Amino acid sequence: MKVSETYTFIVSRVYGPPVSVSLSAWRVYLGLGTAAVLLCAMLVMSLLFIATFPRMHHIERERDELRKQRDALQEQILSSNQEAFETREDLFVQAAYKATQGTQQESLATERDTEDVYQPPVRITQVTTKVDRRRVEVVFRISEVSQSQDNRGGFLFAVFENHDKNPIEYAASPTVGVNQEGFPQTYKAGVRFPRVRRSVTYRRRVKLENPNDYFTHITLYLFSLRGGLLVKDRFALDPDLFDGEGKGSRIQKLLSS
């Protein structure tokens, strides 16, 4: 069969004259070759999929297991951070008690012990809360305590709490899951703040979904870049802030220095 030959295809119809199409031989060969290549490619891809599917399924299961292990370890780290913070607060209370009850020599020893306790490189100052009909906003300043290696920035949260509810209701800003004590479960979901030089101001807010919604406390959390708890400060809110009879915004200064 020569390439210069021509093939004619005739299609008969019930009504009307038949339709004929003439194609050169090289076009017919090209079409058949392309169809054969596509068919082979589809067959090879199907065989590859059948061969690799069990492996892909196994990898997916391993990834799910690793994700569960990561979440469990993260929960343990956050719990350890909270326990460490509470232990540190107990140490400060015990040191203060010894300073007031002991002799001058005991007081000096207590001061040396207190110096050994970890001091966070930043602290929260000048906290102000503003409430209007639709939202609650907290404005606070993060101030530098020392330019140590730990002062490299971190993540912050503002958790609005209603202790009059049972169980306690929490609203975190930014949005994050919290445990029964209102402690953020994923520190990297917080607002990233850079290394603090002197001070920097932030504001966080949440919406009041209903006219009768209110909060009794605000807790501010500062985490290091590795998830260590640097600061946890809780402030009580004045109930008059949520008195809807007044017009405009209502402001309460929670901390001034």
Phi, psi and omega in degrees: 000127183269149180292335182282355180292162180235135179254135179244126179252125182246126179250117180274142179238154179293317179243134177092171182288156177293157180253130180240141178230127180252128178232143176289157185297322184293329177290322178296315179298319180296318179295316179296320179295318178297316179298320180295320179296315179298319179297317179295320180297317178297322179294317179296318179296321178296317179295321178296318179297316180297324182285325185265349183301313179301320179295318179297320179295321178294318178297320179298318178295320178297322179294321177296320179295318178295323178295319178295319178296321178297315179297321179294318178295322179296320178296320178296320179296316180295320178296320178295322178298317180294318178296320179296321179295317179295322177296321179295321177296320178298322179297320178295319179296316179296321179295319179294322179295317178296324181294326182275336184259337186273179176279180181295323178294320178293325179295319178296319178296322179295322179295321178294322178294321181295325179295331180285343180288142183299130176250120180296148182283349180225164175213164181261131181223161173051067180265129180226139178244138178232133183234132169233196186290337188245344185204163175240132183231138175240132178243126183217159182244132173262119184249150179285134172257316178206155177264052178280178180294338180284345180275075180236016183092187180171214183228145182231153176222151168237118181250117178270130190234144174239099183280355177280345180270153177229106004284168181299138178263140181233146173223113185261145175226116000291167184296131179200152175288140180234157177273192184294337178266004180083013182278127180300137184268344179226100188292331181288352176280355182284174177284127182283127173242144185278184175301131187272122173244110187071278181198160176212142186252139178228158175222138178228149183214156173225155181273149171264107185291324182236155181299334183267002179289145177200169178230152180255336183215160171229130177242128179254130181242137171236125178247150173284176180294338180260005177097002177287139180282117179269312185218139171221108181238128179247138182231138178273140181260145177286126179302334180294342178299331186257019175281107186285359182288329181281160179258154179080193183270150177243133189238141175225128175272118182266331180206134185245000180208000000 
